[in-house]
């Protein structure tokens, strides 16, 4: 464990939106250093989607920092609460997952977080371990530890009531379930996104009611996606998945705005912020893209992605390594080539890209989906994808 209190505080505070409270955090750290007993740091994840993107890693990287400081990090998978759905920031009820969907997503999560967290030091728990065993009477007693009045003060709940939109009982009890996780684990610190603040504070309230020392709440910002507007999400199409090919990840990072770049540096890397501000914006963005790609694909893949990007965008060339598609002697329509090759996953997406002028061959724009292609060449698809026709 790192015994330097100021160093611990510096690492913990980096990028944080809010710490409730810093006085309590400092007290817990002092006691931890003195007793040589690590703090229990909890973060919960409902396995609602199988793919982890850079937005998720903001929290995961903070968890890794706590591991490196010598604390016990608990990765809580909400296999029970995931079947209900977190209402945070929602204007309507979430789709409830089946047990099979939860199980599959949870297994995928465990494999992916190994790219960020030290799995050997990570404690993974499922809240179904206690909630699935809870009787109806025990559940009823749990609900007596919190008031409906306090729950209805929540912004997104009160807004829905004002707009006369449905507010389901399952959504009302969700914060209580999440808070009870902290009671069961006797958490010292709970991490979450800024949109999770209400749920995290419920954990403090319940711990106090159960005669435990209240956890410190640390919230992290929501990371905007490649559009620079909406939070990163697969549903918005602005996400960068950690399992995406290195070349695709590199290109997406290079597409973000210069102003967003500094936020990515702070939340997604450990680099000194002062050194970044002295760089030329293009140099800084290239460094950012290479640094992040290296984290998930390794140094060689990051260097190759950097080289290919420079080749395509700076030298107006095409990457040396690209997938190939063999044209039949009779030729094939542009639409068939795009979908049969796997370059684009759906015919509707291919049609949309053609209509937007996003397809060209050897620099010449193609704008007819039924155009017959018979010759060889380099097909450029959007800004970053290429297909060699042979």
Helices and strands as residue ranges (DSSP letters): H 5-13, E 16-20, H 22-35, E 40-45, H 54-68, E 72-77, G 81-83, H 99-113, G 119-121, E 123-126, H 128-131, H 136-143, H 148-152, H 155-162, H 169-185, E 189-193, G 194-196, H 197-209, E 216-220, G 234-236, H 246-254, H 258-268, H 273-277, H 281-297, H 299-309, I 310-314, E 323-325, E 332-333, H 334-340, H 347-355, E 359-361, E 364-365, E 372-373, E 377-381, E 385-389
